[in-house]
Amino acid sequence: MSEEKKGFFSRLVSGLSKTRNSIKSGFDYVFSGFSSINDDFYDELEEVLIMADLGVSTTEKIIDDLREKVKEEHIKDPEDCRKLLTDSIKDRMRLEQDAYAFENTVSAVLVIGVNGVGKTTTIGKLASQYKADGKKVILAAADTFRAAAIEQLTEWADRAGVEIISGQEGSDPASVIFDAVAAAKARNADILLCDTAGRLHNKKNLMAELEKIGRILDREFPEAKRENLIVLDGTTGQNALVQAKQFKEIADITGIVLTKLDGTAKGGIAIAIQSELGVPVKYIGIGEKIDDLQRFDPDAFVDALFS
Protein backbone atom coordinates (compact mmCIF):
# COMPACT_ATOMS: atom_id res chain seq x y z
CA MET A 1 0.00 0.00 0.00
CA SER A 2 1.40 3.43 -0.98
CA GLU A 3 2.12 6.07 1.69
CA GLU A 4 -0.77 8.16 0.34
CA LYS A 5 -3.16 5.20 0.61
CA LYS A 6 -1.88 4.35 4.09
CA GLY A 7 -2.48 7.93 5.17
CA PHE A 8 -5.99 7.95 3.76
CA PHE A 9 -6.78 4.55 5.28
CA SER A 10 -5.68 5.70 8.74
CA ARG A 11 -7.89 8.79 8.40
CA LEU A 12 -10.74 6.59 7.18
CA VAL A 13 -10.34 4.29 10.20
CA SER A 14 -10.36 7.32 12.46
CA GLY A 15 -13.32 8.93 10.68
CA LEU A 16 -15.44 5.79 10.88
CA SER A 17 -14.66 5.19 14.56
CA LYS A 18 -18.17 6.10 15.75
CA THR A 19 -19.77 3.61 13.36
CA ARG A 20 -17.12 0.97 14.04
CA ASN A 21 -17.40 1.27 17.84
CA SER A 22 -21.16 0.81 17.60
CA ILE A 23 -20.76 -2.25 15.35
CA LYS A 24 -17.87 -3.75 17.34
CA SER A 25 -19.75 -3.95 20.62
CA GLY A 26 -22.68 -5.57 18.81
CA PHE A 27 -20.45 -7.97 16.91
CA ASP A 28 -18.54 -8.98 20.03
CA TYR A 29 -21.81 -9.74 21.81
CA VAL A 30 -23.25 -11.75 18.89
CA PHE A 31 -20.16 -13.68 17.78
CA SER A 32 -18.86 -14.38 21.28
CA GLY A 33 -22.11 -14.52 23.18
CA PHE A 34 -23.73 -17.34 21.23
CA SER A 35 -22.53 -20.92 21.49
CA SER A 36 -24.40 -22.03 18.37
CA ILE A 37 -25.76 -20.58 15.13
CA ASN A 38 -29.53 -20.35 15.39
CA ASP A 39 -32.39 -17.97 14.59
CA ASP A 40 -31.66 -15.85 17.66
CA PHE A 41 -28.06 -15.45 16.48
CA TYR A 42 -29.20 -14.21 13.07
CA ASP A 43 -31.83 -11.91 14.63
CA GLU A 44 -29.24 -10.25 16.87
CA LEU A 45 -26.78 -9.90 14.00
CA GLU A 46 -29.50 -8.37 11.85
CA GLU A 47 -30.20 -5.78 14.53
CA VAL A 48 -26.52 -4.78 14.74
CA LEU A 49 -26.34 -4.20 10.97
CA ILE A 50 -29.58 -2.21 10.87
CA MET A 51 -28.33 0.01 13.72
CA ALA A 52 -25.20 0.72 11.62
CA ASP A 53 -27.55 2.16 8.96
CA LEU A 54 -27.25 -0.65 6.45
CA GLY A 55 -31.04 -0.55 6.22
CA VAL A 56 -33.57 -3.35 6.51
CA SER A 57 -33.56 -4.46 2.87
CA THR A 58 -29.76 -4.63 2.53
CA THR A 59 -29.37 -6.30 5.91
CA GLU A 60 -31.88 -8.99 5.00
CA LYS A 61 -29.96 -9.75 1.79
CA ILE A 62 -26.68 -9.98 3.71
CA ILE A 63 -28.17 -12.24 6.39
CA ASP A 64 -29.78 -14.49 3.76
CA ASP A 65 -26.42 -14.77 2.01
CA LEU A 66 -24.72 -15.61 5.30
CA ARG A 67 -27.28 -18.31 6.08
CA GLU A 68 -26.61 -19.95 2.71
CA LYS A 69 -22.83 -19.90 3.14
CA VAL A 70 -23.05 -21.24 6.70
CA LYS A 71 -25.14 -24.11 5.38
CA GLU A 72 -22.88 -24.77 2.37
CA GLU A 73 -19.67 -24.72 4.42
CA HIS A 74 -21.16 -26.57 7.40
CA ILE A 75 -20.06 -23.85 9.84
CA LYS A 76 -20.96 -24.46 13.47
CA ASP A 77 -19.00 -21.82 15.42
CA PRO A 78 -20.56 -18.30 15.44
CA GLU A 79 -17.09 -16.70 15.53
CA ASP A 80 -16.32 -18.26 12.14
CA CYS A 81 -19.16 -16.18 10.68
CA ARG A 82 -17.36 -12.88 11.29
CA LYS A 83 -14.98 -13.09 8.30
CA LEU A 84 -17.66 -14.77 6.21
CA LEU A 85 -19.90 -11.76 6.81
CA THR A 86 -17.28 -9.11 6.03
CA ASP A 87 -16.13 -10.96 2.90
CA SER A 88 -19.72 -11.09 1.72
CA ILE A 89 -20.11 -7.33 2.21
CA LYS A 90 -16.83 -6.66 0.37
CA ASP A 91 -18.08 -8.71 -2.57
CA ARG A 92 -21.25 -6.62 -2.67
CA MET A 93 -19.20 -3.41 -2.84
CA ARG A 94 -16.90 -4.45 -5.71
CA LEU A 95 -16.57 -2.07 -8.65
CA GLU A 96 -16.46 -3.01 -12.31
CA GLN A 97 -13.01 -2.98 -13.91
CA ASP A 98 -13.96 0.01 -16.06
CA ALA A 99 -15.45 2.04 -13.18
CA TYR A 100 -12.90 4.83 -13.63
CA ALA A 101 -12.47 4.58 -17.41
CA PHE A 102 -13.86 8.11 -17.79
CA GLU A 103 -10.77 9.48 -15.99
CA ASN A 104 -8.52 8.26 -18.82
CA THR A 105 -10.40 9.47 -21.86
CA VAL A 106 -12.16 12.63 -23.01
CA SER A 107 -15.16 12.84 -20.72
CA ALA A 108 -18.03 15.04 -19.56
CA VAL A 109 -18.84 14.54 -15.88
CA LEU A 110 -22.14 15.86 -14.51
CA VAL A 111 -22.11 16.25 -10.73
CA ILE A 112 -25.57 16.31 -9.17
CA GLY A 113 -26.98 16.38 -5.65
CA VAL A 114 -29.00 18.59 -3.31
CA ASN A 115 -27.55 21.79 -1.91
CA GLY A 116 -25.41 21.37 1.19
CA VAL A 117 -24.02 17.88 0.53
CA GLY A 118 -20.59 19.14 -0.53
CA LYS A 119 -21.18 19.10 -4.29
CA THR A 120 -19.13 22.16 -5.23
CA THR A 121 -16.31 21.17 -2.87
CA THR A 122 -16.27 17.69 -4.41
CA ILE A 123 -15.93 19.17 -7.91
CA GLY A 124 -13.04 21.33 -6.73
CA LYS A 125 -11.24 18.37 -5.17
CA LEU A 126 -11.75 16.18 -8.24
CA ALA A 127 -10.52 18.98 -10.50
CA SER A 128 -7.39 19.37 -8.39
CA GLN A 129 -6.68 15.63 -8.42
CA TYR A 130 -7.26 15.27 -12.16
CA LYS A 131 -5.01 18.27 -12.81
CA ALA A 132 -2.30 16.73 -10.59
CA ASP A 133 -2.59 13.58 -12.73
CA GLY A 134 -1.74 15.63 -15.80
CA LYS A 135 -5.28 16.07 -17.12
CA LYS A 136 -6.52 19.30 -18.71
CA VAL A 137 -9.70 20.12 -16.80
CA ILE A 138 -12.43 22.68 -17.40
CA LEU A 139 -15.22 23.44 -14.94
CA ALA A 140 -18.75 24.44 -15.95
CA ALA A 141 -20.62 26.50 -13.35
CA ALA A 142 -24.11 25.35 -14.34
CA ASP A 143 -25.63 25.74 -10.86
CA THR A 144 -26.76 29.25 -11.74
CA PHE A 145 -29.63 29.50 -9.24
CA ARG A 146 -27.94 29.09 -5.87
CA ALA A 147 -26.54 32.30 -4.46
CA ALA A 148 -22.73 32.33 -4.44
CA ALA A 149 -22.46 28.92 -6.20
CA ILE A 150 -20.53 30.46 -9.10
CA GLU A 151 -18.20 32.36 -6.75
CA GLN A 152 -17.57 29.25 -4.68
CA LEU A 153 -16.71 27.15 -7.74
CA THR A 154 -14.51 29.95 -9.09
CA GLU A 155 -12.50 29.87 -5.85
CA TRP A 156 -11.97 26.13 -6.27
CA ALA A 157 -10.99 26.60 -9.93
CA ASP A 158 -8.36 29.16 -8.89
CA ARG A 159 -7.10 26.86 -6.14
CA ALA A 160 -6.85 23.89 -8.52
CA GLY A 161 -5.38 25.96 -11.33
CA VAL A 162 -8.06 25.05 -13.87
CA GLU A 163 -10.28 27.09 -16.16
CA ILE A 164 -13.93 27.77 -15.37
CA ILE A 165 -16.79 28.68 -17.70
CA SER A 166 -19.66 30.53 -16.05
CA GLY A 167 -22.58 32.84 -16.75
CA GLN A 168 -24.57 35.31 -14.75
CA GLU A 169 -26.50 34.21 -11.66
CA GLY A 170 -29.96 33.07 -12.76
CA SER A 171 -28.91 32.44 -16.37
CA ASP A 172 -29.83 29.30 -18.31
CA PRO A 173 -27.66 26.39 -17.05
CA ALA A 174 -27.79 24.71 -20.47
CA SER A 175 -26.22 27.78 -22.11
CA VAL A 176 -23.32 27.54 -19.67
CA ILE A 177 -22.83 23.88 -20.63
CA PHE A 178 -22.95 24.83 -24.33
CA ASP A 179 -20.19 27.43 -23.82
CA ALA A 180 -18.18 25.03 -21.65
CA VAL A 181 -18.32 22.29 -24.30
CA ALA A 182 -17.09 24.77 -26.92
CA ALA A 183 -14.22 25.74 -24.62
CA ALA A 184 -13.38 22.10 -23.83
CA LYS A 185 -13.19 21.23 -27.53
CA ALA A 186 -11.22 24.34 -28.47
CA ARG A 187 -8.68 23.76 -25.71
CA ASN A 188 -8.48 19.96 -26.12
CA ALA A 189 -9.61 19.40 -22.52
CA ASP A 190 -9.55 15.88 -21.11
CA ILE A 191 -12.32 16.29 -18.54
CA LEU A 192 -15.26 18.70 -18.44
CA LEU A 193 -16.62 18.81 -14.88
CA CYS A 194 -20.13 20.26 -14.68
CA ASP A 195 -21.78 21.61 -11.54
CA THR A 196 -25.60 21.38 -11.67
CA ALA A 197 -28.49 22.74 -9.65
CA GLY A 198 -29.66 20.86 -6.59
CA ARG A 199 -33.27 21.94 -6.25
CA LEU A 200 -34.82 18.54 -5.65
CA HIS A 201 -38.03 20.06 -4.28
CA ASN A 202 -39.06 20.81 -7.85
CA LYS A 203 -38.30 17.56 -9.64
CA LYS A 204 -40.15 18.45 -12.84
CA ASN A 205 -38.03 21.54 -13.51
CA LEU A 206 -34.84 19.76 -12.47
CA MET A 207 -35.62 16.84 -14.78
CA ALA A 208 -36.22 19.21 -17.70
CA GLU A 209 -32.98 21.02 -16.91
CA LEU A 210 -30.87 17.84 -16.75
CA GLU A 211 -32.49 16.50 -19.92
CA LYS A 212 -31.67 19.75 -21.73
CA ILE A 213 -28.05 19.57 -20.55
CA GLY A 214 -27.91 15.94 -21.66
CA ARG A 215 -29.18 16.83 -25.14
CA ILE A 216 -26.52 19.52 -25.53
CA LEU A 217 -23.76 17.12 -24.50
CA ASP A 218 -25.08 14.44 -26.87
CA ARG A 219 -25.26 16.86 -29.77
CA GLU A 220 -22.19 19.04 -29.19
CA PHE A 221 -19.82 16.63 -27.44
CA PRO A 222 -20.64 13.10 -28.69
CA GLU A 223 -17.01 12.00 -28.44
CA ALA A 224 -16.97 12.54 -24.67
CA LYS A 225 -17.58 9.63 -22.31
CA ARG A 226 -20.48 10.52 -20.00
CA GLU A 227 -20.38 10.10 -16.24
CA ASN A 228 -23.14 11.20 -13.84
CA LEU A 229 -21.95 11.37 -10.24
CA ILE A 230 -24.35 12.02 -7.36
CA VAL A 231 -22.91 13.56 -4.21
CA LEU A 232 -24.47 12.40 -0.93
CA ASP A 233 -23.84 13.49 2.66
CA GLY A 234 -22.87 10.40 4.67
CA THR A 235 -23.97 11.97 7.97
CA THR A 236 -27.62 11.95 6.86
CA GLY A 237 -27.85 8.14 6.81
CA GLN A 238 -31.05 6.80 5.30
CA ASN A 239 -31.99 10.27 4.05
CA ALA A 240 -29.03 10.04 1.66
CA LEU A 241 -30.51 6.83 0.27
CA VAL A 242 -33.88 8.57 -0.24
CA GLN A 243 -32.16 11.41 -2.13
CA ALA A 244 -30.28 8.95 -4.32
CA LYS A 245 -33.50 7.11 -5.18
CA GLN A 246 -35.24 10.39 -6.10
CA PHE A 247 -32.38 11.52 -8.32
CA LYS A 248 -32.19 8.11 -9.95
CA GLU A 249 -35.76 8.67 -11.13
CA ILE A 250 -34.67 11.70 -13.14
CA ALA A 251 -31.06 10.92 -14.09
CA ASP A 252 -28.93 7.99 -15.18
CA ILE A 253 -26.60 7.89 -12.17
CA THR A 254 -23.34 6.05 -12.87
CA GLY A 255 -21.51 6.63 -9.60
CA ILE A 256 -21.84 7.86 -6.03
CA VAL A 257 -19.63 10.27 -4.10
CA LEU A 258 -20.18 9.87 -0.37
CA THR A 259 -18.92 12.86 1.62
CA LYS A 260 -18.52 13.77 5.31
CA LEU A 261 -17.93 10.19 6.45
CA ASP A 262 -15.56 11.39 9.17
CA GLY A 263 -17.21 11.41 12.56
CA THR A 264 -20.53 9.87 11.51
CA ALA A 265 -22.18 6.93 13.25
CA LYS A 266 -23.99 6.13 9.98
CA GLY A 267 -21.08 4.88 7.86
CA GLY A 268 -22.96 1.72 6.94
CA ILE A 269 -25.12 3.79 4.60
CA ALA A 270 -22.47 3.32 1.88
CA ILE A 271 -23.30 -0.38 1.83
CA ALA A 272 -27.05 0.24 1.78
CA ILE A 273 -26.89 2.75 -1.08
CA GLN A 274 -24.79 0.56 -3.35
CA SER A 275 -26.84 -2.55 -2.57
CA GLU A 276 -30.28 -0.98 -3.02
CA LEU A 277 -29.53 1.23 -6.01
CA GLY A 278 -27.14 -1.04 -7.87
CA VAL A 279 -24.96 2.03 -8.40
CA PRO A 280 -21.33 1.88 -7.23
CA VAL A 281 -19.75 4.18 -4.68
CA LYS A 282 -16.78 5.61 -6.62
CA TYR A 283 -15.36 8.22 -4.24
CA ILE A 284 -15.54 8.82 -0.51
CA GLY A 285 -14.68 11.96 1.43
CA ILE A 286 -13.51 12.12 5.03
CA GLY A 287 -12.46 15.74 5.52
CA GLU A 288 -11.86 19.17 4.08
CA LYS A 289 -8.41 18.72 2.54
CA ILE A 290 -8.04 18.07 -1.18
CA ASP A 291 -6.61 14.57 -0.61
CA ASP A 292 -9.46 13.71 1.80
CA LEU A 293 -11.50 12.65 -1.23
CA GLN A 294 -10.29 9.38 -2.72
CA ARG A 295 -11.38 6.56 -5.00
CA PHE A 296 -13.49 4.02 -3.15
CA ASP A 297 -11.68 0.88 -2.03
CA PRO A 298 -14.26 -1.69 -0.81
CA ASP A 299 -11.72 -3.81 1.08
CA ALA A 300 -10.26 -0.82 2.91
CA PHE A 301 -13.72 0.59 3.65
CA VAL A 302 -15.15 -2.64 5.06
CA ASP A 303 -11.98 -3.27 7.08
CA ALA A 304 -12.18 0.27 8.50
CA LEU A 305 -15.84 -0.25 9.32
CA PHE A 306 -15.78 -3.73 10.85
CA SER A 307 -12.24 -4.53 11.96
N, C-alpha and C positions, 0 to 999 in steps of 0.2 A: 504494500500500500504506500502511495507517495506521501510526502510530508504534508502536502496540501490536503489530501484525503484524510490523513490521520487527524489533522487539525480540525477539519470539518466534522469528522466522526465524533471526536471528543466533545465538540460543542453541541452536536446532535444528542449525544448521551446526556449531557448536562441539561439541554433544553427540554428533553422528554422525561426528566426525572419525576415530575409530578404524576404523569401518566404511569410511568414504570413502577413507582412506589406503590401506587394504587393496585396495579396488576400483580406485583410481586407478592404482596401480603395475601391476596386472594389465591394466587397460584400455590404458594407455600402451604396454605390451609388445605386446598383441594388435593394436590399431588402427594402431600405428606400425611394428610389427615385421614385419608381413606385407605383401607387395607385391601380393598378389591374394587374392580371397575363395575359399577352398576348404574342404575338410572339416577340415583341420588348424586353420584359422582358427576355424571353428565349435566344434571340440573345445576349443580353448584358451579361447574366450569362455565356453563352458559351464562350464569348471572355475572361472573367476573368479567367476561368479554363484553357483555352488554353495558356494564358500568364503565368500561373503558371507551365507550362510544363507538363500538363496532356496529351497533344497531342490531335489531332483532333478526331481520332477514339474513344479513351476512353471517351473524353468529350461528343461526340455525344451519346454514350451508356448511360452515366450518365444523360444527359438531357432528353433522351427518357424515361428513367426510372422515372425521376421526373415528366414528363408530365403525365405518366400513374397514378402515385400515387396521383397527384393533382386532376386528374379526378375522381379516385376511392373514395377519401376522401372528395371530394367537397370543396376543399380549395380555398378561395377567396383572402386572404390577403397574399401578397408577403413575408412578414416577417415570416409567418408560414412555408415557404419553406426552411428556413435556416437549421433547425434541420433535416427536411426531407432529404435534400441534404447530410448533413454530415453522417446521419445514413445509407444512401444508399451507400456511399463511404466506410464506415466501413464494411458493409456487403460484399462488393466486395473484401476487403482485408483480410477476415477471413482465418485462417489456419485450415487444417484438424487436428483432434485430435491426430493423430500419426505423426505430422510434425517433432517432435524431438525424435522419437522412436530410431533413430540411436545412440543417446547420451547414451542410457541405455542398450545397447547390444554390443556385439563384432561387430565392424564396420570398414569399409575402406572408408575414405572420400577423394575424389579427389577434389582439389581446382584448378579451372581454371580461366582464365581471361588474358587480354592483360597486357603487362608490364606497370608499372606505376600507376596501379589502387589501389595498397595497398594489393596485394595478399599475399606476404610473411609476411607482418605485421599482416594481418588477421589470418594467420595460427598460428603465434606466440601467438596472443591474445587468440585464441580458445584453443590452447594447454595449456596455463596458466590457463584458466578457467576450462577446463576439469580436469586438474591435481588438482586444488583447490577443485573440487567436488569429489576427491578420485579416479579418473580414472587413469589407467596406459596408458600413451600416448607415441607413437613412431612417429617421423617425418621421412618422406622420401623426400630427396632433389632431386627430379626428374626433376627440371628445371636446366638441366646441360649445357644449351647453353648461358644463360645470364651471363655476367661477374659479379662476386661477389655475385650471387644469393645463392650459397652454403654457403659462408661466412656469409651472412646476416641471413640466416635461422639458421645457427649454433649459432649465437649470441642470437637469440630468444630462441633456445633450451636451451642454458645455463641459460638464464634469467628465463625461465619457469621451469627449473629443469627436463627436459625430455630428452630422448635419441634421437639421430638423426642418420639415416643411409644415407650415401652419397657416391658418387664416384668422379672420377676426372672430372674437367671441360671438357665438350665436349664428355663425355662418353654416352653410350646408356641409356636413361631414364628408359626403361623397365627393364634393368638389376638392376638398383637401386631399383625399385619396387619389383623385385624378391627377392633381399637380404633383403629388409625391411619386406616383408611378412614372410620370414623365421625367422627374428628376432622377429616379433610380435607374431608368434606362439610359438617360443621357450620361450619367456618371459611372455606368457599369457597376452599380451597387450589387453586393452579394445578398444582403438581407434588408428587406423593407419591413420595419416594425411599426405596426399601426395601433395607436391608442383608439379606443372606441367608447361611446357613451355607456353609462351604467344605470340607466333609468328603468329598472325592471318593473316599476309600478305601472308603466304604460307599455305592455308587451307588444301591442299592435303597432305602435309607432316605432319601437325598437326593432321589431321584426322587419318592417318596411325599410328601415335605415340600413340594417345589416344586409338585407337582400340587395339593396341598391349598391352598396359597397362591393358586394360579391360580384354583381354584374359588371361593374367597372373593372375589377381585377381580371375577370374572365375575358373581357373584351380587349383591354389595354395591356394586360400583362400575362398572356396565356402561357408563356414559357416559365413562369415562376411556380415553384412548388408551393401549395397552399398549406398553411398550418393555422388552426384555430385553438388558441390556448385560453382556458378560463382560469382566472385567478380567484382563489377562495381563501377565506380567513380561517385558519385552523382552530382558533380559539372559540369559534361559534358552534363547533360540534355539528349536531344534526341539522342545524340551520344551513350550514354550508352545503350539505347534501341536497336540501330542498332547493337552494339557489341553483345548484348544478343541474338538477332535474328540470327546473323551469327554463334555464338557458338552453338545455339540450332540445327543448321543444321548438326553439326558434333558430338554432344554429347547429351546424355539424361540428361538434367539439371533437378535436383530435388529441387533446392533451390537457392535463390539469397542473396548475401551479398552486401548491399549498403553502401559504405564508404564515408567519407568526406562530410557528410550532414551538418556539422556545417559551417555556413557562406555562404551557397549557396542560390541563389534566384530561384533555380530549384528543390526544394524539392518535387514538385508534380510528378516528374518522377517516384517515387516509385509506385504511383498509376497506371501510364501508363504502366510500365513494367509488373506488376502483371496482369493487365487487358488484355493486348495484347498478352502476352506469355502464360498465364494460368499457370505460375510458381510462387509459393509463395515467397515473401520476408521473409527470416528466421532470418536474423541478420541485424542490422544497426549500423554504426559507426559514432561517432560525435566528435572524437578527437584522440589524440595520446596515452592516457593512456590505460592500459590494460582493465580497466572496462568501457572504452568508446565504447566498442563493446558489444552489448546486443541482446538478443532475440527480435524479432520484436513483438510489441504489437500494433495491428491495432487501437484500441480505443485511446491509448495514442498518437500514431502518428497523427491520424486525428485531435484529440483535439489540439495538439501542432501546427498543420498546419493551422487550421481554426478558433480556438477559440480566 
